Amino acid sequence: MKHSKLQLLVSASMLISTSLVNGKPNILFIAVDDLRPELRCYGNKDIHSPNIDALAARGTLFERSYCQVAVCGASRASLMTGLRPQTTRCWNYKTPMREMNPDALSMPQYFKTHGYETISIGKIYHATNDDFPQGWSEKPLRGLGKQYASPAGIAAHKKATRIQRETGVRSNGPASENGGNVDDDVYNDGGVAKAATGRIRQFAISGKPFFLAVGFSKPHLPFNAPGKYWDLYKREDIKIPSRDKMINGLGYDGSTWGELKNYSDISKKAKVLDDAQTRELIHGYRAAVSYMDAQVGRLMKTLDETGLTKNTIIVLWGDHGYYLGDYGEWCKHTTYEIATRVPLIVVAPGQKKGQQTKALAELVDLFPTLCELTELPVPENLHGASLKPLLTNPNAPWKRGAFSQYFKGKPGTGKVLGTSLRTDRYRYTEWRKNDHTGKLEDITLIDFQGDPKKNVAADPAHKELIKELARLTKNSGAGLKPQP
């Protein structure tokens, strides 16, 4: 019987990977940009996410996981170092982690020093070559596909690029694009999946333990995807979210959605989007989610075909949440629930399948978690706590809260730092002046058993509760560890 080269390759790699079952476990680290925890596995039946749903069925889904800063660059710098933003000093999307932390021990760097080949494909850090050569075994791969695929989109993008070059003002093409019959690999995430699956097959042959970080850019703006993913949704079925603003909210702690206004078909003066444009953007976002989900499926299929699944830890995480017209907001850049809650799924060999946990988790927990799952010592300087016990007992007593932070400008005061503590029932946020005094300027308290749009901090009934939450917030996570 004749065998194709692919069949022989797969057979050989399965034999090799089978021999590695008792060796170092591999790590497949999947990052997703701007992904809300609204997938079918999270209970949203409007979303087509079969591959991420299948991944959740293999391991443990964290229902309440939170980023440390609701902007990609800062969130990723915190996650990849296991340090909170006060330590990384990365607060925006563009500051490279290594620029502020030349001596920090990053997650890929730690695994690299312990014999892993560490590879970055797609967007892991925001800056292209951030953490190379310290963390990565070779230069990260970026820019593996087009941003726009249609003639109109390409033309609009070129025009926007020219405007940005001439004026210095950030500009882009349309905020969404139905790519029609284009192949998945035309857009960037398809190129990322293609490169990553090729690398997985190489690892199956070499037998080297790997830390493979794969970063998908969708559903980040622009909401572009091939037509078949748009066809999964009917625009007329999309519900418009409530535009009601927060009651007694702070005027400065909202999203100005300036990021969205950089796109050519969005008015820079808009204070609200009409129903038609809101539905179009939500439709595009959902199509982009399903497109990205299909690329995750390609990774999982390749792991299975090569036999590497049995010895690979898989983590899928989102870098922050995202507003899609909720309360009239778009994008992220706040300390509120929708901007800070993220999807998180962990699959570890030997762990029970199909679990869910309501434990409060933070992205800063991932570094110590992977150390324990690979039986490596946990560096003492890390700020998070290993989630490994929750993979054994999803109902184990856990942290009392999760922290997120963001800087805002308060009129008449200047820069203020919001430090937000999410507990089982409440979200408590302190706003302090960004100077040597650290003067308390404002407080927000949300009771999720009441109206999630109402600030109840001024209610005298919450006086003692606020004292306790203020005590927990004082050290912004230091000492806030899992309960015994």
Buried (B, 14 or more C-beta within 10 A) or exposed (E): EEEEEEEEBBEEBBEBBEEBEEEBBBBBBBBBBBBBBBBBBBEEEEBBBBBBBBBBBBBBBBBBBBBBBBBBBBBBBBBBBBBBBBBBBBBBBEBBBBEBBEEBBBBBBBBBEBEBBBBBBBBBBBBBBBBBEBBBBEEBBBEBBBBBBBEEBBEBBEEBEEBBEEEEEEBBBBBBBBBEEBEBBBBBBBBBBBBBBEBBBBBBEEEBBBBBBBBBBBBBBBBBBBEBBBEBBEEEEBEEBEEEEBEEBBEBBBBBBEBBBBBBBBEEEEEEBEEEBBBBBBBBBBBBBBBBBBBBBBBBEBBEBBBBBBBBBBBBBBBBBBBBBBBBBBBBBBBBBBBBBBBBBBBBBEBEEEBBBEBBBBBBBBBBBBBBBBEBEBBEEBBBBBBBBBBEEBEEEBBBBBBBBBBBEBEEBEEBBBBBBBBBEBBBBBBBBBEEEEEEBBBBBBBEEEEBBBBBBEBEEBEEBBEEBBEBBEEBBEEBEBEE
